[in-house]
């Protein structure tokens, strides 16, 4: 009887260890999938300088606005590369637009305000004031139509008066490995505790 009891305890212990490893693996895979599919963490790199890319679309879907920004750093301005494309991915030439930028946790002052901006080749450059903090920056891009400067705005093509809202969030790349490590440790602790309870329960059943 003792042999059967010892064998059952050993078998249950091995089963709990395998189950624990399997659960940890599933747990980490789910965390990784969450980070990979979350657009908040979508970053791009150009050489050694990481950039943040965010996009927005006009209400009718005809204008796609892309803002490529430098990283959010305290007391430093943001350098912005703004592109306007149609639904087929072609640059919209001579897009007239207005742009307003403010921080979520700002003091109410605009980091950038330009109501008469013009993207000659479908692209334009803008620079904000230095950031007061590293909270997300919200951009409101008002589409005014595509047309040559100095011409009658009533002849401009595309949406006019439509506002596209785009947010630039802090770069979280360096935090992800830390979260993975903490998640791994937490998973191990949880499964170890669960394994002890399973083993104690089985022992009571044998007795």
LOKOL-690915 format. One record per residue: residue in three letters; x, y negated, z of N, C-alpha, C, O in turn. Coordinates in steps of 0.05 Angstrom, whole numbers, padded with zeros to 5 digits, always signed. Layout:
BEGIN
ALAXYZXYZXYZXYZ ...
// end
This chain:
BEGIN
UNK+00017+00024+00000+00000+00000+00000+00017-00025+00000+00011-00044-00014 UNK+00039-00025+00015+00057-00048+00016+00070-00053-00011+00074-00075-00020 UNK+00076-00031-00025+00089-00033-00052+00069-00047-00071+00077-00065-00086 UNK+00044-00039-00069+00023-00051-00087+00020-00081-00081+00017-00098-00098 UNK+00020-00087-00054+00017-00114-00045+00040-00131-00055+00036-00153-00065 UNK+00065-00122-00052+00089-00137-00061+00089-00140-00091+00096-00161-00101 UNK+00081-00119-00105+00080-00121-00134+00060-00142-00143+00065-00157-00162 UNK+00037-00142-00130+00016-00162-00137+00025-00190-00131+00020-00208-00147 UNK+00040-00194-00109+00050-00221-00102+00070-00230-00123+00070-00253-00131 UNK+00088-00212-00131+00108-00218-00151+00096-00225-00178+00103-00244-00191 UNK+00076-00208-00185+00063-00213-00211+00048-00239-00211+00048-00254-00231 UNK+00034-00245-00188+00019-00271-00187+00038-00295-00187+00032-00315-00199 UNK+00061-00292-00174+00081-00314-00174+00091-00320-00201+00093-00343-00209 UNK+00097-00299-00216+00107-00303-00244+00085-00315-00261+00090-00332-00278 UNK+00060-00306-00257+00038-00317-00272+00035-00347-00267+00030-00362-00286 UNK+00037-00354-00242+00034-00383-00235+00056-00400-00247+00052-00422-00256 UNK+00081-00388-00247+00103-00403-00259+00099-00407-00289+00104-00429-00299 UNK+00090-00386-00303+00085-00389-00331+00063-00409-00336+00065-00425-00354 UNK+00042-00407-00320+00019-00425-00324+00028-00454-00318+00019-00473-00332 UNK+00046-00457-00298+00055-00484-00292+00071-00496-00315+00067-00520-00322 UNK+00089-00480-00327+00105-00490-00349+00087-00497-00373+00091-00517-00387 UNK+00068-00479-00378+00049-00484-00400+00034-00510-00396+00030-00526-00414 UNK+00024-00514-00372+00008-00538-00366+00025-00563-00368+00016-00584-00378 UNK+00050-00561-00359+00068-00584-00361+00073-00592-00390+00073-00615-00398 UNK+00077-00571-00407+00081-00576-00435+00057-00590-00448+00060-00609-00463 UNK+00033-00580-00442+00009-00592-00453+00006-00621-00443-00001-00639-00458 UNK+00012-00625-00417+00010-00652-00405+00028-00671-00420+00020-00694-00426 UNK+00053-00664-00425+00072-00681-00438+00065-00686-00467+00069-00708-00478 UNK+00055-00666-00480+00046-00669-00508+00024-00689-00511+00024-00706-00529 UNK+00005-00688-00492-00018-00707-00492-00008-00735-00488-00018-00754-00501 UNK+00012-00739-00469+00023-00766-00464+00037-00776-00489+00033-00799-00497 UNK+00053-00759-00501+00068-00767-00525+00049-00775-00548+00053-00795-00562 UNK+00028-00759-00551+00008-00765-00572-00005-00792-00567-00011-00807-00586 UNK-00011-00798-00542-00024-00823-00535-00006-00847-00543-00016-00866-00555 UNK+00020-00845-00537+00038-00867-00544+00042-00870-00574+00043-00892-00584 UNK+00044-00847-00587+00050-00848-00616+00027-00860-00631+00031-00875-00651 UNK+00002-00853-00623-00022-00862-00638-00031-00890-00629-00049-00901-00642 UNK-00021-00901-00608-00029-00927-00598-00015-00949-00614+00009-00950-00614 UNK-00031-00966-00629-00019-00986-00645-00004-01007-00629+00013-01022-00640 UNK-00010-01009-00603+00003-01029-00587+00033-01024-00586+00049-01042-00583 UNK+00041-00998-00589+00069-00991-00587+00082-00989-00614+00105-00980-00616 UNK+00067-00996-00636+00079-00994-00662+00099-01017-00667+00091-01040-00668 UNK+00124-01009-00669+00145-01029-00673+00160-01022-00699+00159-01000-00709 UNK+00174-01042-00710+00191-01037-00732+00218-01050-00727+00220-01068-00710 UNK+00239-01040-00739+00266-01051-00735+00279-01059-00761+00276-01045-00781 UNK+00292-01082-00760+00307-01092-00783+00336-01096-00774+00343-01115-00761 UNK+00352-01076-00782+00380-01077-00773+00381-01072-00743+00369-01053-00733 UNK+00394-01090-00728+00397-01087-00699+00376-01104-00685+00375-01104-00660 UNK+00359-01119-00700+00339-01136-00687+00311-01125-00690+00300-01124-00712 UNK+00300-01115-00668+00273-01104-00669+00252-01126-00673+00255-01148-00664 UNK+00232-01119-00688+00211-01138-00695+00184-01126-00687+00181-01102-00686 UNK+00164-01143-00683+00137-01134-00676+00119-01141-00700+00120-01164-00710 UNK+00104-01122-00709+00086-01126-00732+00057-01123-00724+00050-01103-00711 UNK+00040-01142-00731+00012-01141-00725-00004-01150-00750+00006-01166-00765 UNK-00028-01139-00753-00044-01145-00776-00072-01152-00770-00083-01145-00749 UNK-00085-01166-00788-00113-01173-00786-00125-01175-00814-00111-01178-00833 UNK-00152-01173-00815-00166-01173-00841-00189-01192-00840-00202-01195-00819 UNK-00194-01206-00862-00216-01225-00863-00242-01209-00861-00243-01185-00864 UNK-00264-01223-00854-00289-01210-00849-00300-01195-00874-00314-01176-00871 UNK-00293-01205-00898-00302-01191-00922-00282-01171-00933-00286-01158-00953 UNK-00259-01168-00919-00239-01148-00926-00221-01156-00950-00206-01139-00959 UNK-00224-01180-00960-00209-01188-00984-00181-01198-00979-00164-01199-00996 UNK-00176-01207-00954-00150-01218-00947-00139-01204-00923-00151-01202-00902 UNK-00114-01193-00926-00100-01179-00905-00077-01197-00895-00060-01204-00911 UNK-00078-01204-00870-00057-01221-00858-00038-01205-00841-00047-01190-00823 UNK-00012-01207-00846+00008-01193-00831+00027-01213-00818+00037-01231-00832 UNK+00031-01211-00792+00050-01228-00778+00073-01210-00768+00068-01192-00752 UNK+00097-01216-00776+00120-01202-00766+00135-01222-00748+00143-01244-00756 UNK+00138-01214-00723+00148-01232-00703+00174-01222-00689+00178-01197-00687 UNK+00190-01240-00680+00212-01232-00663+00200-01224-00636+00177-01228-00630 UNK+00217-01212-00619+00207-01202-00593+00199-01225-00574+00210-01247-00576 UNK+00181-01219-00556+00173-01239-00537+00194-01241-00514+00197-01222-00499 UNK+00207-01263-00513+00228-01267-00492+00223-01294-00478+00216-01314-00491 UNK+00226-01294-00452+00221-01317-00436+00238-01341-00445+00263-01338-00449 UNK+00226-01364-00447+00239-01389-00454+00251-01389-00483+00268-01406-00489 UNK+00242-01370-00499+00252-01370-00527+00228-01372-00546+00207-01361-00540 UNK+00231-01385-00569+00209-01387-00588+00206-01361-00604+00224-01344-00604 UNK+00183-01358-00616+00178-01336-00634+00183-01345-00663+00173-01366-00672 UNK+00198-01329-00678+00201-01334-00706+00181-01316-00720+00180-01292-00716 UNK+00165-01328-00738+00143-01314-00750+00146-01313-00780+00153-01332-00793 UNK+00140-01289-00791+00139-01286-00820+00110-01277-00827+00102-01256-00819 UNK+00095-01294-00841+00067-01290-00846+00062-01283-00875+00072-01297-00893 UNK+00048-01261-00880+00042-01253-00907+00012-01250-00912-00003-01243-00894 UNK+00004-01257-00936-00024-01255-00944-00026-01237-00969-00013-01242-00989 UNK-00042-01216-00967-00045-01197-00989-00075-01191-00993-00091-01193-00975 UNK-00081-01183-01018-00109-01175-01023-00113-01146-01016-00094-01133-01006 UNK-00136-01135-01021-00143-01108-01013-00127-01087-01029-00126-01064-01021 UNK-00114-01095-01051-00098-01077-01067-00068-01079-01060-00052-01065-01072 UNK-00061-01095-01040-00034-01098-01032-00018-01118-01047+00007-01119-01045 UNK-00031-01134-01064-00017-01155-01079-00016-01181-01063-00035-01188-01050 UNK+00006-01196-01065+00009-01221-01051-00011-01242-01062-00016-01243-01087 UNK-00023-01257-01045-00042-01278-01052-00025-01304-01054-00016-01314-01034 UNK-00022-01315-01078-00006-01338-01082-00020-01364-01073-00045-01366-01076 UNK-00005-01382-01062-00016-01409-01054-00039-01407-01035-00059-01421-01038 UNK-00036-01390-01015-00057-01388-00994-00054-01411-00975-00033-01415-00963 UNK-00076-01426-00972-00077-01448-00952-00090-01437-00927-00110-01423-00927 UNK-00078-01445-00904-00088-01434-00879-00080-01453-00856-00063-01470-00858 UNK-00095-01449-00834-00088-01462-00809-00080-01441-00789-00091-01419-00790 UNK-00063-01447-00770-00054-01428-00751-00052-01440-00723-00041-01462-00720 UNK-00063-01426-00703-00062-01435-00675-00052-01411-00658-00062-01389-00662 UNK-00033-01416-00641-00023-01394-00624-00022-01403-00595-00013-01424-00588 UNK-00033-01385-00577-00033-01389-00549-00027-01363-00534-00033-01342-00545 UNK-00016-01365-00510-00011-01341-00494-00035-01334-00477-00049-01351-00468 UNK-00038-01308-00472-00060-01299-00455-00058-01310-00427-00078-01317-00415 UNK-00034-01312-00417-00030-01322-00390-00016-01350-00391+00001-01356-00375 UNK-00023-01365-00411-00010-01391-00415-00023-01412-00398-00041-01407-00383 UNK-00013-01437-00402-00022-01460-00386-00042-01476-00402-00048-01499-00395 UNK-00052-01465-00424-00072-01480-00440-00060-01495-00463-00075-01506-00480 UNK-00034-01496-00465-00020-01511-00487-00016-01492-00510-00009-01469-00507 UNK-00018-01503-00534-00014-01487-00558+00016-01484-00563+00031-01503-00562 UNK+00024-01459-00568+00052-01454-00576+00057-01462-00605+00079-01469-00612 UNK+00036-01462-00621+00038-01469-00649+00011-01479-00658-00010-01466-00653 UNK+00010-01502-00672-00015-01512-00683-00008-01526-00709+00005-01547-00710 UNK-00018-01514-00731-00014-01526-00757-00039-01521-00774-00045-01498-00781 UNK-00053-01542-00780-00079-01539-00794-00076-01541-00824-00096-01537-00839 UNK-00052-01547-00834-00048-01550-00863-00025-01534-00873-00008-01544-00889 UNK-00023-01509-00865-00001-01492-00874-00006-01482-00902-00029-01480-00911 UNK+00015-01474-00916+00012-01465-00944+00033-01444-00950+00057-01447-00946 UNK+00023-01421-00960+00041-01399-00967+00043-01398-00997+00027-01386-01011 UNK+00064-01410-01008+00067-01413-01037+00068-01386-01051+00052-01382-01070 UNK+00085-01368-01042+00087-01342-01055+00072-01320-01040+00078-01296-01044 UNK+00054-01328-01023+00040-01308-01007+00053-01303-00981+00042-01288-00964 UNK+00076-01316-00976+00091-01313-00951+00097-01341-00940+00100-01360-00955 UNK+00099-01342-00914+00106-01367-00901+00121-01362-00875+00119-01340-00864 UNK+00136-01381-00866+00151-01380-00841+00141-01401-00822+00136-01423-00829 UNK+00138-01392-00796+00130-01411-00775+00147-01405-00750+00157-01383-00747 UNK+00150-01425-00733+00165-01421-00708+00148-01434-00685+00138-01456-00688 UNK+00145-01419-00663+00130-01429-00641+00147-01445-00622+00172-01446-00625 UNK+00135-01457-00602+00150-01469-00580+00161-01447-00562+00151-01424-00564 UNK+00180-01452-00545+00190-01432-00526+00168-01421-00509+00150-01436-00501 UNK+00168-01395-00503+00148-01382-00487+00151-01388-00457+00173-01389-00447 UNK+00128-01393-00444+00128-01397-00415+00130-01370-00400+00139-01369-00377 UNK+00121-01349-00413+00122-01322-00401+00122-01302-00424+00123-01309-00447 UNK+00121-01276-00417+00122-01256-00438+00095-01242-00441+00094-01218-00450 UNK+00073-01255-00435+00047-01244-00439+00040-01244-00469+00053-01259-00484 UNK+00021-01228-00478+00014-01228-00507+00007-01256-00518-00004-01273-00504 UNK+00014-01260-00543+00008-01285-00557-00014-01279-00577-00013-01261-00593 UNK-00035-01296-00575-00059-01293-00593-00058-01314-00615-00056-01338-00609 UNK-00059-01305-00640-00058-01322-00663-00086-01324-00676-00099-01303-00679 UNK-00095-01347-00682-00119-01351-00698-00111-01363-00725-00102-01386-00726 UNK-00115-01348-00745-00107-01356-00772-00133-01363-00787-00149-01345-00793 UNK-00136-01388-00794-00160-01397-00808-00154-01397-00838-00137-01413-00848 UNK-00168-01381-00853-00165-01379-00882-00179-01403-00895-00203-01408-00889 UNK-00165-01417-00913-00177-01441-00926-00179-01438-00956-00189-01456-00970 UNK-00171-01415-00966-00173-01410-00995-00146-01412-01009-00128-01425-00999 UNK-00144-01399-01032-00120-01399-01048-00122-01420-01070-00140-01419-01087 UNK-00103-01439-01070-00103-01459-01091-00079-01478-01088-00067-01479-01066 UNK-00071-01491-01109-00048-01508-01109-00053-01533-01091-00075-01543-01089 UNK-00032-01541-01077-00034-01565-01060-00040-01589-01078-00030-01592-01100 UNK-00056-01607-01067-00063-01631-01082-00087-01628-01100-00097-01648-01112 UNK-00097-01603-01103-00121-01599-01120-00146-01599-01103-00144-01598-01078 UNK-00169-01600-01116-00195-01601-01102-00199-01574-01087-00198-01553-01100 UNK-00203-01575-01061-00206-01551-01045-00231-01535-01053-00232-01511-01047 UNK-00250-01548-01066-00274-01534-01075-00268-01514-01097-00284-01496-01103 UNK-00245-01517-01110-00237-01499-01131-00220-01476-01121-00213-01458-01136 UNK-00213-01476-01096-00196-01455-01085-00211-01429-01083-00236-01429-01079 UNK-00198-01407-01086-00210-01381-01087-00207-01366-01060-00189-01372-01044 UNK-00225-01347-01055-00223-01331-01031-00238-01343-01007-00250-01364-01010 UNK-00237-01329-00985-00251-01339-00961-00242-01366-00952-00218-01372-00952 UNK-00261-01383-00944-00254-01409-00933-00269-01413-00907-00294-01411-00906 UNK-00254-01419-00886-00266-01422-00859-00267-01397-00843-00275-01397-00819 UNK-00259-01374-00854-00258-01349-00840-00233-01348-00822-00211-01354-00831 UNK-00237-01340-00797-00214-01339-00778-00207-01311-00771-00224-01295-00763 UNK-00182-01304-00775-00171-01278-00769-00155-01279-00743-00136-01295-00741 UNK-00162-01263-00723-00149-01264-00697-00129-01240-00696-00136-01217-00701 UNK-00104-01247-00689-00082-01227-00688-00067-01231-00662-00061-01253-00654 UNK-00061-01209-00648-00047-01210-00623-00019-01198-00625-00016-01176-00637 UNK+00001-01211-00615+00028-01201-00613+00033-01193-00584+00031-01210-00566 UNK+00039-01168-00579+00042-01158-00552+00071-01153-00546+00087-01149-00565 UNK+00080-01152-00521+00108-01147-00514+00117-01120-00524+00101-01102-00528 UNK+00143-01118-00530+00155-01093-00540+00160-01075-00516+00174-01082-00497 UNK+00148-01050-00517+00149-01031-00495+00168-01008-00499+00167-00988-00484 UNK+00184-01009-00520+00201-00985-00527+00218-00975-00504+00220-00951-00501 UNK+00230-00993-00488+00248-00983-00467+00233-00971-00443+00245-00958-00427 UNK+00207-00976-00441+00192-00966-00418+00182-00938-00423+00178-00923-00404 UNK+00179-00930-00449+00168-00904-00456+00184-00881-00443+00171-00863-00432 UNK+00211-00880-00446+00226-00858-00433+00221-00856-00403+00219-00834-00393 UNK+00219-00879-00390+00214-00878-00361+00187-00865-00355+00185-00849-00336 UNK+00167-00872-00371+00140-00861-00367+00141-00831-00371+00128-00815-00357 UNK+00156-00822-00392+00158-00793-00397+00170-00778-00373+00161-00757-00365 UNK+00192-00790-00362+00205-00777-00339+00187-00775-00315+00185-00754-00302 UNK+00174-00798-00309+00156-00798-00286+00132-00778-00290+00124-00765-00271 UNK+00122-00776-00314+00100-00758-00320+00109-00729-00317+00094-00712-00307 UNK+00134-00723-00326+00145-00696-00323+00147-00688-00294+00139-00666-00286 UNK+00158-00706-00278+00161-00700-00249+00134-00696-00236+00131-00678-00220 UNK+00115-00714-00243+00088-00712-00231+00075-00685-00239+00062-00672-00222 UNK+00079-00677-00264+00067-00652-00273+00078-00628-00258+00064-00610-00250 UNK+00105-00628-00253+00118-00607-00239+00107-00605-00210+00101-00584-00200 UNK+00106-00628-00197+00096-00629-00169+00067-00619-00167+00060-00604-00149 UNK+00051-00627-00186+00023-00619-00185+00021-00589-00189+00006-00576-00175 UNK+00035-00578-00208+00033-00549-00213+00046-00533-00191+00037-00510-00186 UNK+00067-00543-00178+00079-00528-00156+00059-00526-00133+00055-00505-00121 UNK+00046-00548-00127+00025-00548-00106+00002-00529-00113-00008-00514-00097 UNK-00006-00531-00138-00028-00514-00147-00020-00485-00146-00036-00467-00139 UNK+00005-00479-00153+00015-00451-00152+00015-00440-00124+00008-00416-00120 UNK+00022-00456-00104+00022-00447-00076-00006-00440-00067-00010-00420-00054 UNK-00025-00457-00075-00053-00452-00067-00063-00427-00080-00077-00411-00067 UNK-00056-00422-00105-00065-00398-00119-00054-00373-00105-00068-00353-00101 UNK-00028-00374-00097-00015-00352-00085-00027-00346-00058-00031-00322-00051 UNK-00032-00367-00042-00043-00363-00015-00071-00351-00018-00079-00334-00002 UNK-00086-00359-00038-00113-00349-00041-00113-00320-00048-00129-00304-00038 UNK-00094-00312-00066-00091-00284-00074-00082-00267-00051-00091-00244-00048 UNK-00065-00277-00033-00056-00262-00010-00079-00256+00009-00081-00234+00020 UNK-00096-00276+00012-00119-00272+00030-00138-00250+00018-00149-00235+00033 UNK-00140-00249-00009-00156-00229-00022-00145-00201-00017-00160-00182-00013 UNK-00118-00199-00018-00105-00173-00015-00110-00163+00014-00116-00140+00018 UNK-00106-00182+00033-00110-00174+00061-00139-00166+00067-00145-00158+00089 
// end
